[in-house]
Amino acid sequence: MRAYGEGMSPQDSDPSPAVNPIAIGIVLGLPTGAAIGVFGFDNLALGLLLGAAAGLTVGVAVDALLRRGSDR
């Protein structure tokens, strides 16, 4: 019986991208949306919602483009 993690090589694990565009989009969208919400709408919650939605949308689009490019 092997101990946990013993005998595992990097090739055994799932290949995961080093960069997660969805997370980056949300992380950049939240502060941008907060600034727009506070200064543009005078409502922080509305800005955070718009920023998260925009960041998520851009992140998913970039992720789809990267996956399509790597499948070729």
C-alpha positions as CSV (number, residue, x, y, z in Angstrom):
1,M,0.0,0.0,0.0
2,R,1.4,3.4,-1.0
3,A,1.1,6.6,1.0
4,Y,-1.0,9.4,-0.4
5,G,0.8,11.1,-3.3
6,E,3.6,8.5,-3.4
7,G,4.5,7.3,-6.9
8,M,2.4,10.1,-8.6
9,S,4.1,11.9,-11.4
10,P,3.0,15.2,-13.0
11,Q,1.9,13.2,-16.0
12,D,-0.7,11.4,-13.9
13,S,-2.6,14.6,-13.0
14,D,-5.2,16.4,-15.1
15,P,-3.7,18.9,-17.5
16,S,-4.9,22.3,-16.2
17,P,-4.1,25.7,-17.7
18,A,-1.7,27.9,-15.9
19,V,-3.9,30.9,-16.5
20,N,-7.6,31.0,-15.8
21,P,-9.1,33.7,-18.0
22,I,-12.5,33.5,-16.2
23,A,-11.0,34.2,-12.8
24,I,-8.8,37.0,-14.3
25,G,-11.9,38.6,-15.9
26,I,-13.9,38.6,-12.7
27,V,-11.0,39.9,-10.6
28,L,-10.4,42.8,-13.0
29,G,-14.2,43.4,-13.5
30,L,-15.1,43.8,-9.9
31,P,-12.9,46.8,-9.0
32,T,-13.6,48.4,-12.4
33,G,-17.4,47.9,-11.9
34,A,-17.1,49.2,-8.3
35,A,-15.5,52.4,-9.6
36,I,-18.1,52.8,-12.3
37,G,-20.9,52.1,-9.9
38,V,-19.7,54.6,-7.3
39,F,-18.9,57.4,-9.6
40,G,-21.3,56.8,-12.4
41,F,-24.5,55.4,-10.8
42,D,-23.8,56.3,-7.1
43,N,-24.6,52.7,-6.3
44,L,-21.8,50.3,-5.4
45,A,-23.9,47.1,-5.7
46,L,-25.0,47.9,-9.2
47,G,-21.5,48.6,-10.3
48,L,-20.2,45.3,-8.7
49,L,-23.0,43.4,-10.5
50,L,-22.1,45.0,-13.9
51,G,-18.4,44.5,-13.4
52,A,-18.8,40.9,-12.4
53,A,-21.0,40.2,-15.4
54,A,-18.7,42.0,-17.8
55,G,-15.6,40.2,-16.4
56,L,-17.3,36.8,-16.5
57,T,-18.4,37.4,-20.1
58,V,-15.0,38.5,-21.3
59,G,-13.3,35.7,-19.3
60,V,-15.6,33.0,-20.9
61,A,-15.0,34.4,-24.3
62,V,-11.2,34.4,-23.9
63,D,-11.3,30.9,-22.4
64,A,-13.3,29.6,-25.4
65,L,-10.9,31.2,-27.9
66,L,-7.9,29.7,-26.1
67,R,-9.5,26.3,-25.9
68,R,-10.4,26.4,-29.6
69,G,-6.8,27.4,-30.5
70,S,-5.3,24.6,-28.5
71,D,-7.6,22.0,-30.0
72,R,-6.2,22.5,-33.5
